[in-house]
């Protein structure tokens, strides 16, 4: 799945997700409080933490829809072929 740092970063930006509730792969991030400002903050934090850059084609609501989609994007950006 994903690493602990990714989960911590994501949870910090989900005000409606109770701390004791698991971060499920298909969790709707916007329904759990990730708004447009949160997306920008999350993107900047992930870029810094994982030394990646989200290109224009990745700046979509789809990329930030669920933890699974977002983690897949981050790992693709960190792969040597990216």
N, C-alpha and C positions, 0 to 999 in steps of 0.2 A: 504494500500500500504506500503510504507516504511517511516521511520522517517526522520526528517530534517537533522540530522547529517549524515546519510547514503548518502543522496542526495548531501550534501556539499562535503563530502569526494570524492564521485564519480565525481562530476562536476570539482573538482580541478585537476582531472587527464584526462579530456577530452578536449584537446585544440581546437578541431574542432567543438565543440558544442557551438553555440552562447549563451550568457548569458540569452537572452530573450526567447530562445526556450525551451519548456517543456522537461523534462526528461521522455520520454515515456518508458513504461515497456518493449517494444520490440526493443528499440534502439540498433543498432549494435555498441558495444563499440569499437571494433577495427577500424571500419570505422570512428569513431569520435576521433581517436587519441590514444587509449589505446594500447601501445606497450608492449613488453615483460618486459622491465624495469618498466613500469607503472603498470603492473600486479603485479610484486613483491612488489613494493611500496604500492599499493592498498591493497594487502593481508596483509602485515605487519601492516598497519594502521588499517584495519578492525579487525585483531587479537587483537591489543592493545585496540581499542575503545570498542569492544564488548566482550572482554575476552574469545575469542574462539581460536581454532587451526585448520587450514586447513590441514587435513591429506593428505597423498600421493595420494589417489584416487580422491581428490577434486582439485588437482593441474593440471587442464586441461583447454584448451581454452573454452570448453563448459561451465565450471563453471563461466567464466568471459566473456561470450558472450553477455548477455543483463542484464540490471538492474534487471529485474524480476527473472532471474535464480540466479543471485548473491544474491539478497535479500532472496530468498527462501532458499539458502544454509546457509546464515548467521542466519536466524531465526531457521532453523533446528539445527544448531550447538548450539544455545542458549537455545533450549528447554531442559527441565529436562531429557528427555529420551536420549539426545545426548551423 
